[in-house]
């Protein structure tokens, strides 16, 4: 009996120590801060916030009916023979972002979901992540592909607007935001994400938080931003969905762009297309998918269909070619998307990292990944 009590006592001590270690680890600033106080009370007024969490428009399980977290983790860590990352540096272009012509609107992609929009003399940066790993710490997590760490915050001119789609680490990076915060004028983010930004030293006056269908009140002449629904989730710690996730409609003069963020496929794309389309370019996720989580990320064929629903002239795939966050071969997303786009006569653009996509003369898709 004494042996059992000693064992239970030891297990209790270990549990307490483990809980203390986890608690202390999660006090790091990179985890951000959950909404509280008056900020939380404002969030509770959203029709999309129910039972203490934000909700999708449609029921959205994290996993498929026949999957489990154990099977996902087993596949992620023990799957072999899958070409999940390139073995050599990806081809790229190093564009001087500070000397871009204000009369030539361009989009410059940095890999995954980070890209820069220069339009009508305004500089807009979406989901900037320039750390080596999309993680709260830089010693654990998926490492960026060889050749993708091409740009740093020092490469950017003054930024008029930073747009954040949600607070996952591959879209909202603590180190990048801290380095950019003094050269960015305004940050627009979904409800609740402002708590992280304020925690990291950005003043409330420079942050616009938006619910779905909200128009941003940003004092940037000629620029209009509307937050629109996405089918996803949020979270930087142990609890999900305390902050909102979103896509965006960006209108700049005669140009209309769709900023997709992360989303599973649903009828929201068609509704957004009917309300705000057509779009010159739709930047839509095309990667980090799996049949085990089909509701929170689109398959490549669904991304192509989403561009049709949006009434986009050109589909630009993002959310691929930088981080190993799913089980598919790294080239598979773009190959599947191109095949389906050709079948449905959808125009795509597939730039190298850092290569300008000119909105007035969008080049046909290249296949720069072939043979890598």
C-alpha positions as CSV (number, residue, x, y, z in Angstrom):
1,X,0.0,0.0,0.0
2,X,2.9,2.4,0.9
3,X,4.4,1.7,-2.5
4,X,1.2,2.7,-4.3
5,X,1.0,5.9,-2.3
6,X,4.6,6.7,-3.1
7,X,3.9,6.1,-6.8
8,X,0.8,8.3,-6.7
9,X,2.8,11.0,-4.9
10,X,5.5,10.9,-7.5
11,X,3.1,11.1,-10.4
12,X,1.4,14.1,-8.7
13,X,4.7,15.9,-8.4
14,X,5.6,15.1,-12.0
15,X,2.2,16.4,-13.1
16,X,2.6,19.6,-11.2
17,X,6.1,20.2,-12.5
18,X,5.0,19.5,-16.1
19,X,2.0,21.9,-15.7
20,X,4.4,24.6,-14.3
21,X,6.8,24.1,-17.2
22,X,4.0,24.4,-19.8
23,X,2.6,27.5,-18.0
24,X,6.0,29.2,-17.9
25,X,6.7,28.3,-21.5
26,X,3.5,29.8,-22.7
27,X,4.2,33.2,-21.0
28,X,6.5,34.0,-23.9
29,X,5.3,37.1,-25.8
30,X,5.2,35.2,-29.1
31,X,2.0,33.4,-28.0
32,X,0.3,36.8,-27.9
33,X,-2.6,37.6,-25.6
34,X,-6.2,36.6,-25.6
35,X,-8.9,39.3,-25.7
36,X,-10.0,40.4,-22.2
37,X,-12.0,43.2,-20.5
38,X,-13.7,45.8,-22.7
39,X,-12.1,44.2,-25.7
40,X,-13.7,40.9,-25.0
41,X,-17.1,42.6,-24.4
42,X,-16.9,44.2,-27.8
43,X,-16.2,40.8,-29.3
44,X,-19.2,39.2,-27.6
45,X,-21.4,41.6,-29.6
46,X,-20.5,39.7,-32.8
47,X,-23.2,37.4,-34.1
48,X,-20.4,35.0,-35.0
49,X,-19.3,34.7,-31.3
50,X,-21.3,32.0,-29.5
51,X,-20.6,30.0,-26.3
52,X,-17.3,31.7,-25.7
53,X,-15.8,31.1,-29.2
54,X,-16.1,32.3,-32.8
55,X,-18.1,30.0,-35.0
56,X,-18.0,29.2,-38.8
57,X,-21.1,29.8,-40.9
58,X,-21.3,26.0,-41.5
59,X,-20.5,23.2,-39.2
60,X,-16.8,22.7,-39.5
61,X,-15.2,19.7,-37.8
62,X,-11.5,19.8,-37.5
63,X,-11.1,16.3,-38.8
64,X,-13.0,14.0,-41.2
65,X,-15.3,11.5,-39.6
66,X,-12.8,8.6,-40.1
67,X,-9.7,10.4,-38.8
68,X,-8.3,11.0,-35.3
69,X,-5.6,13.2,-33.9
70,X,-3.6,10.1,-33.2
71,X,-3.7,9.0,-36.8
72,X,-2.8,12.5,-38.0
73,X,0.2,12.7,-35.7
74,X,1.3,9.2,-36.6
75,X,1.2,10.1,-40.3
76,X,2.9,13.4,-39.9
77,X,5.9,12.1,-38.0
78,X,6.3,8.6,-39.4
79,X,5.2,8.8,-43.1
80,X,8.2,8.0,-45.4
81,X,8.9,8.2,-49.1
82,X,6.9,11.4,-49.6
83,X,8.7,14.3,-51.3
84,X,7.4,16.9,-48.8
85,X,10.2,19.5,-49.4
86,X,12.7,20.3,-52.2
87,X,16.3,19.2,-51.8
88,X,17.8,22.3,-53.5
89,X,17.1,26.0,-53.3
90,X,14.0,27.2,-55.0
91,X,14.5,29.6,-57.9
92,X,13.6,33.2,-57.0
93,X,13.8,36.8,-57.9
94,X,15.1,39.5,-55.5
95,X,13.0,42.6,-56.4
96,X,13.9,46.0,-54.9
97,X,10.7,46.8,-53.1
98,X,11.8,50.3,-52.4
99,X,12.1,51.4,-56.0
100,X,8.9,50.0,-57.4
101,X,7.1,52.4,-59.8
102,X,3.9,53.8,-58.2
103,X,2.3,53.8,-61.7
104,X,2.7,50.0,-62.2
105,X,0.6,48.0,-59.8
106,X,2.2,44.7,-58.8
107,X,1.8,41.7,-56.4
108,X,5.0,40.1,-55.1
109,X,4.7,36.8,-53.4
110,X,7.3,35.7,-50.7
111,X,6.2,32.0,-50.4
112,X,3.4,30.5,-48.4
113,X,0.8,33.3,-47.7
114,X,3.0,36.4,-47.4
115,X,2.8,38.9,-50.3
116,X,3.2,42.6,-51.0
117,X,0.9,44.7,-53.1
118,X,2.1,48.0,-54.6
119,X,-0.8,49.8,-56.1
120,X,-1.5,53.5,-56.8
121,X,1.6,54.5,-54.8
122,X,0.3,52.6,-51.7
123,X,2.2,49.7,-50.1
124,X,0.1,46.8,-48.6
125,X,1.6,43.8,-46.9
126,X,-0.5,40.6,-46.3
127,X,0.3,38.0,-43.5
128,X,4.0,38.8,-43.2
129,X,6.0,35.9,-41.9
130,X,9.8,36.3,-42.4
131,X,11.0,34.0,-39.6
132,X,12.6,30.7,-40.5
133,X,9.9,28.7,-38.7
134,X,6.1,29.4,-38.3
135,X,6.3,28.7,-34.6
136,X,6.3,30.5,-31.2
137,X,10.0,29.5,-30.9
138,X,12.6,29.3,-33.6
139,X,14.2,26.0,-32.4
140,X,11.1,23.9,-33.0
141,X,8.7,23.6,-36.0
142,X,8.7,23.2,-39.7
143,X,11.8,24.9,-41.3
144,X,11.4,27.0,-44.4
145,X,12.4,25.5,-47.7
146,X,15.9,26.2,-49.0
147,X,16.0,29.5,-50.9
148,X,12.8,30.9,-49.5
149,X,14.4,33.2,-46.8
150,X,15.0,35.9,-49.4
151,X,13.4,38.9,-47.8
152,X,13.6,40.5,-44.4
153,X,11.6,43.4,-42.9
154,X,14.5,45.7,-43.8
155,X,13.8,45.2,-47.5
156,X,10.4,47.1,-47.2
157,X,9.6,50.7,-47.8
158,X,7.1,52.4,-45.5
159,X,4.0,50.3,-45.4
160,X,0.6,51.9,-45.6
161,X,-1.4,48.9,-44.5
162,X,-0.7,45.5,-43.0
163,X,-3.5,43.0,-43.4
164,X,-3.7,39.9,-41.2
165,X,-6.1,37.1,-42.0
166,X,-5.9,35.2,-38.7
167,X,-3.6,34.5,-35.8
168,X,-2.0,31.1,-36.8
169,X,1.8,31.2,-36.7
170,X,2.2,30.8,-40.5
171,X,0.2,34.0,-40.9
172,X,1.0,36.1,-37.9
173,X,4.6,36.0,-36.9
174,X,5.7,37.8,-33.7
175,X,9.3,38.5,-34.7
176,X,8.2,39.9,-38.1
177,X,5.5,42.1,-36.6
178,X,7.9,43.5,-34.0
179,X,10.4,44.4,-36.7
180,X,7.8,46.0,-39.0
181,X,5.7,47.8,-36.4
182,X,7.5,51.1,-36.7
183,X,7.3,51.3,-40.5
184,X,3.7,50.3,-40.9
185,X,1.0,52.9,-40.5
186,X,-2.2,50.8,-40.1
187,X,-2.9,47.1,-39.2
188,X,-6.2,45.5,-40.2
189,X,-7.1,42.2,-38.6
190,X,-10.2,40.1,-37.6
191,X,-11.9,40.6,-34.3
192,X,-9.7,39.7,-31.3
193,X,-6.3,39.7,-33.2
194,X,-5.7,43.2,-32.1
195,X,-5.0,41.9,-28.6
196,X,-1.9,40.2,-29.9
197,X,-0.8,43.3,-31.7
198,X,-1.3,45.6,-28.7
199,X,0.6,43.1,-26.5
200,X,3.5,43.4,-29.0
201,X,3.7,47.2,-28.8
202,X,1.3,48.5,-31.5
203,X,-1.0,51.3,-30.3
204,X,-4.8,50.7,-30.4
205,X,-5.1,53.8,-32.7
206,X,-3.2,52.0,-35.5
207,X,-5.3,48.9,-35.4
208,X,-8.6,48.2,-37.2
209,X,-10.4,45.1,-36.1
210,X,-13.1,43.8,-38.4
211,X,-16.0,41.3,-38.2
212,X,-17.2,39.6,-41.4
213,X,-18.8,42.1,-43.8
214,X,-17.3,45.1,-42.0
215,X,-15.7,47.9,-44.0
216,X,-12.4,49.1,-42.6
217,X,-12.4,52.8,-41.6
218,X,-8.8,53.4,-42.9
219,X,-7.8,56.9,-44.0
220,X,-6.0,55.7,-47.2
221,X,-7.3,57.5,-50.3
222,X,-8.5,55.2,-53.0
223,X,-8.2,52.0,-50.9
224,X,-11.3,50.1,-49.6
225,X,-11.1,47.0,-47.5
226,X,-13.9,44.7,-46.5
227,X,-13.6,41.6,-44.3
228,X,-15.4,38.6,-45.6
229,X,-16.1,35.1,-44.2
230,X,-13.7,32.2,-44.3
231,X,-14.1,28.6,-43.1
232,X,-11.3,27.9,-40.8
233,X,-10.3,28.4,-37.1
234,X,-7.8,30.3,-35.0
235,X,-5.5,29.9,-32.0
236,X,-2.0,30.3,-30.8
237,X,-2.1,28.4,-27.5
238,X,-4.2,25.6,-26.0
239,X,-7.6,27.1,-26.8
240,X,-9.0,27.7,-30.3
241,X,-11.4,30.3,-31.8
242,X,-11.0,33.1,-29.3
243,X,-10.1,35.4,-32.2
244,X,-11.8,35.5,-35.6
245,X,-10.4,34.5,-39.0
246,X,-11.3,36.2,-42.3
247,X,-10.8,36.7,-46.0
248,X,-10.8,40.2,-47.6
249,X,-12.0,42.2,-50.5
250,X,-9.4,44.9,-51.5
251,X,-10.5,47.6,-53.9
252,X,-8.0,50.1,-55.1
253,X,-9.3,52.5,-57.8
254,X,-10.2,50.3,-60.8
255,X,-8.7,47.2,-59.3
256,X,-10.4,44.5,-57.2
257,X,-8.4,41.9,-55.4
258,X,-9.5,39.0,-53.2
259,X,-7.3,38.0,-50.3
260,X,-8.3,34.5,-49.3
261,X,-6.4,33.7,-46.1
262,X,-7.1,30.1,-45.1
263,X,-10.5,28.5,-45.8
264,X,-12.2,25.3,-46.5
265,X,-14.6,25.4,-49.5
266,X,-18.2,26.5,-49.0
267,X,-20.8,28.7,-50.6
268,X,-19.2,31.9,-49.2
269,X,-17.0,32.3,-52.2
270,X,-20.0,32.5,-54.5
271,X,-21.8,35.0,-52.2
272,X,-18.6,37.2,-52.1
273,X,-18.3,37.0,-55.9
274,X,-22.0,38.0,-56.3
275,X,-21.6,40.9,-53.9
276,X,-18.1,42.2,-54.7
277,X,-16.9,40.5,-57.9
278,X,-15.6,40.3,-60.5
279,X,-12.0,40.3,-59.2
280,X,-8.8,41.0,-61.2
281,X,-6.9,38.5,-59.1
282,X,-7.9,36.1,-56.4
283,X,-5.1,35.0,-54.0
284,X,-6.4,31.6,-52.7
285,X,-4.8,28.9,-50.6
286,X,-3.5,26.0,-52.5
287,X,-1.5,23.7,-50.2
288,X,-1.3,22.2,-46.7
289,X,-4.4,20.1,-47.3
290,X,-5.3,16.5,-46.4
291,X,-8.2,14.2,-46.7
292,X,-8.1,13.9,-42.9
293,X,-8.9,17.7,-42.5
294,X,-11.1,18.5,-45.6
295,X,-13.2,21.2,-44.0
296,X,-10.6,23.7,-42.9
297,X,-8.4,23.7,-46.0
298,X,-9.3,23.4,-49.7
299,X,-8.1,20.7,-52.1
300,X,-6.4,22.3,-55.1
301,X,-9.4,21.6,-57.3
302,X,-11.6,23.4,-54.8
303,X,-9.3,26.4,-54.9
304,X,-9.8,26.5,-58.7
305,X,-13.5,26.3,-58.2
306,X,-13.5,29.0,-55.6
307,X,-11.8,31.4,-58.1
308,X,-14.7,30.7,-60.5
309,X,-17.2,31.3,-57.8
310,X,-15.5,34.6,-57.0
311,X,-15.6,35.6,-60.7
312,X,-11.9,36.1,-60.7
313,X,-10.1,36.9,-63.9
314,X,-6.9,35.3,-62.6
315,X,-6.3,32.7,-59.9
316,X,-3.0,33.1,-58.0
317,X,-2.2,30.1,-55.7
318,X,-0.6,30.8,-52.3
319,X,-0.1,28.9,-49.1
320,X,2.4,26.6,-50.7
321,X,6.1,26.3,-51.5
322,X,7.7,27.4,-48.2
323,X,6.7,25.3,-45.2
324,X,6.1,21.6,-44.7
325,X,2.8,21.7,-42.9
326,X,0.9,18.8,-44.5
327,X,1.6,15.3,-45.8
328,X,1.4,15.9,-49.6
329,X,4.5,16.2,-51.9
330,X,5.5,19.8,-52.1
331,X,4.8,20.2,-55.8
332,X,1.5,18.4,-55.7
333,X,-0.7,21.4,-54.9
334,X,0.4,23.5,-57.9
335,X,0.4,20.5,-60.3
336,X,-3.2,19.5,-59.3
337,X,-4.4,23.1,-59.5
338,X,-2.9,23.7,-63.0
339,X,-4.4,20.5,-64.3
340,X,-7.8,21.4,-63.0
341,X,-7.5,25.0,-64.1
342,X,-6.7,23.9,-67.6
343,X,-9.7,21.6,-67.6
344,X,-12.0,24.4,-66.5
345,X,-10.3,27.2,-68.6
346,X,-9.2,29.1,-65.5
347,X,-6.3,31.6,-66.0
348,X,-3.6,31.1,-63.4
349,X,-0.4,32.9,-62.5
350,X,2.4,31.1,-60.8
351,X,5.3,33.5,-60.1
352,X,8.6,32.6,-58.5
353,X,9.2,33.9,-55.0
354,X,9.9,37.6,-55.3
355,X,8.9,37.9,-59.0
356,X,6.5,40.8,-59.6
357,X,3.0,39.9,-61.0
358,X,2.0,43.0,-63.0
359,X,-1.7,43.6,-62.7
360,X,-1.9,45.2,-66.2
361,X,-0.1,42.4,-67.9
362,X,-0.3,39.2,-66.0
363,X,2.0,36.6,-67.4
364,X,0.9,33.0,-68.2
365,X,1.8,30.4,-65.7
366,X,5.3,29.1,-65.6
367,X,6.4,25.7,-64.3
368,X,9.6,26.8,-62.5
369,X,9.3,23.9,-60.0
370,X,9.8,21.3,-62.7
371,X,12.8,19.1,-62.1
372,X,13.5,20.4,-58.6
